Amino acid sequence: MTGRVDEALGYEQARDELIEVVRRLEAGGTTLEESLALWERGEELAKVCRRWLDGARARLDAALAEEAAEEAEAEEE
């Protein structure tokens, strides 16, 4: 599951799958090939989570800037 499908994942879905990937890696007992595939999937999921968090931060910053601008306008009046 890569690319467009990953873009459709919600933050919670990606986070939960990432937690499962980490759990499996930490548990051991996988072959080198399986471990590499899990690690690569974890990297993809981490990017999805980062995009969601970056987007949330940008929305929050925009809302705070808008609020500050409205307050400044109100003070000028």
C-alpha angles and dihedrals in degrees: 000000000000143000116009094015090055090051088058092054116106120228094255092049093050092044093050092048090047090053089052092049091051091047091053092047092048092048091058123197094117127118121251090256092050091047092051091048090049091048091050090049090049090053091051092048092048089054091051091051091047091052090052092048093046090050092049090049091050091050091048092048091049092050092049092048091050091050091049091049091051091050091049091051091049091052091051092055 
